[in-house]
Amino acid sequence: MKALRHQAHFFPRLFSAEKRLSTNAAICAIFKAFSAKGNLLVPMNSRGIFCFVLLLAFFALEARFLNEAGSQETQLRKAGEIAFELEKAGFARALMENSVDSAIGQELKEGIAKNLEPKEIKESVNQRLAMLFQKMESGYSEGISVKFCHDCMDLQFLNENSSVFAGNAGKATIAAQYCFTGGIKKDKKIEAEISGKSAKLVFSMPIGYCIEATAAK
């Protein structure tokens, strides 16, 4: 009974200290403790079973530490993959924004040069945008997919939710401005989801988005 009472007091101290040691150091500490205590801890006829149980505990501790190390490595690798995909998606979004600005500006200048009416310029711009959005969806970047909202590539939707104003900007210059209005209720959106395997970004033309261009008469 005296040996068992001593054993009960010994284990809490040992395992609280083990938390501050590596697995191998903890194993060495336990064996040293048993060697020092000798017969006071475990009767001779119980040592075989006790050592077997202790060995299983050592394997469990080692497996736990290895599992935790593997989990951390996996998490770091996953974080790196997500960061790389976010960078690619961000680059794709920047290219999309520049492409949209450029396409609208070019159509405005061509409309002015052709002396088109504002309604005709608007239809020309929106037709160019619908084609551009379809091209972006078809495969914009390796490992990145682009998906626009259901109505975004519909020419009628674009015409109903945008406007073009044109007028003199000087004696020999005409200015034209294209705006996405969002409709009468200002509740329509042009959005696209840019997705990688583990990361997503959103491209959008916000309500009130405008591009202006000028050209000679």
N, C-alpha and C positions, 0 to 999 in steps of 0.2 A: 504493500500500500504506500509505503514511504517513497519507493521508486516511482510509482505512478503519479504521486502528488508532485514530485520533483519534475517529472516529464511534462506535466500540464503547465507548470510555470515556465518551463524552458522554451517551449515552442513559440509563444507569442513574441518573446524577445527576439528569437532567432529570425522569424519571418518578417518582423517589422524592420530588422536590420537588412534583410535580404533585398528589400525594395530599393535600397540604395546601392546595391551591388549588381554586377553583371551576372548572368546565369552561371558561368563557370566559377566566379568568385563565390557565389552563394553556395554552390555544391561543395567547394573546398571548405567553406566555413562550417557547413553542416557535418561533413566527415570529421573535421578536427574536433568539433564539439562532441561527437559520439565517441571518438577515440579517447578524449579526456575524461568523459563520464563513465565509460566502460559499463560494468554490470549495474550501475545505479539506474541507468535508463531502461534497459530492456533485459528481461531474463534470457538466459542462454537458449532455452528451447523455443523462444519466440523470435530470435534474431533473423532467421532465414526468411520468415514471412514478412517481418518488418522491413528488411533490406529490399525485398522485392517490391513492396508497396512504395518505399522511398525512391527506388529506381524509376517506377512509373511516374511518380510525381516530378522527378527531374526531366523526364522526356516531355511531360505535359508543359512544364515551364519553358523548355527549349522550343517546343513547337509554337507556344504562344508568342514568344519573342520573335521568332522567324516570321510568323504570320503578320505581326505588327510591322516589321521591317518591310515585308513584301507589300502590305497595304499602302504604306507611305510611298514606296517607289511607284506603285500603280497610280496613286493620286497625283504625284508630281508629273508623271508621264501624261496623264489625262489633262492636267492643267496646261501643260505645254501644247498639247494638241488643240485645246480650245483657244488658247491665245493665238496660235498660228492661224486657225480658221477665222477668228475675229479680224485678224489683220487682213487676210485675203478678202473677207466679206466687206470690210471697210474700204479697201482699195476698189473693189467692184462697185460699191455704192458711189464713191467719188467719180469714177469713170461714167457711171450712169447719169449723175447730176450734170457733169460737163457735157455729155452727149446731148442731153435734153436741152440745155441752155443753147448749145451751138446750133442744134436743128431748128429751134424756134427762131433764133436770130437770123439764120440764113433764109428761112421762108419769109420772114418779115421783109428783109431787104429785097428779095426777088419779087415779092408782091408789090412793093413800092415801085421798083424798077419797071414792072409791067403795068403800072397804073391801075391795079386792081382795087375793087371796092373792099371796105373793111370786112364785109361778110365773106367775100371770096378769099381774102387773106386768111381769115379764121379757119375756113374749111380746108385750105391748103396746109396750114400749120397742123391742124388736128389729124389730117390724113397722114402727114409725115410722122407725127407722134405715134399713131396707131401702128404703123409699120415698124417704127423703132422699138416699141414695147414688145411686139411679136418677135423681133430679132433677138432682143435681150432674153426672152424666155427660152428661145431655142437652144441656148448654150452660150452663156456669157463668159464663163471662166472655168477652168478645170477644177473639179472638186466643189464647185459652187453652183447652186441652182437658183433661178429667179422665177417667182410666181406672182403675177399681177392679180389684182382684184377682178372679179367677174366682168364688170362693165368697163374697166379701164381701157380696153382695146377696141371698144365699140365706138364707131365714128359718130353715131347719133348722140351718145352719152357725152362725148367730148364737145360736140358742137353746142349742146344744151347747157353745158356748165362752164363755158368760157366766153370771152369777149375780146374784140380787137377794136382799138381806136386809132385813127390816123388823122394827121393834120400837119399844117405847115410848121416847121421848126426854124424857119429863116427864109430869106428871099429865094434861095436855091435848094432848100433842104426840106424833106418831108420826114416826119417821125411817125412810127407805128408802134403800138404797144399791145402785146398779147397778155391776158390775165386769165388764170383759172379762178373762177368765181365761186365754185361750189354750189351753184344753183340758187334759186330764189331763197330757199331756207338756209343756205350756207351749211348744208349737211352732207354734201357729196365729197368723196375723197378719191384721190389717185394714189394708191399704195402698192408696193410690191414687197414680198418677203424674200430676203436674200439668205439662203440657208447653206450651211455646211453639214458635216456629219454630226457635230455636237454644238454648233453655234448658229445664232440667227441675228440678223439685223433687218431694219425696215427702211426702204426707200419711199419717200413720199413727196408729192407736189402739194404743199399746204394751200389752204384757201387763202386767196390774196396773192399768190405767187404770180409775179409779172416779169416779163422780159421786154425791153425796148430796143428798137434799132432805128437808125436813120440812114437815109440815102438821098442822093441828089435827084432833083426833079428831072 
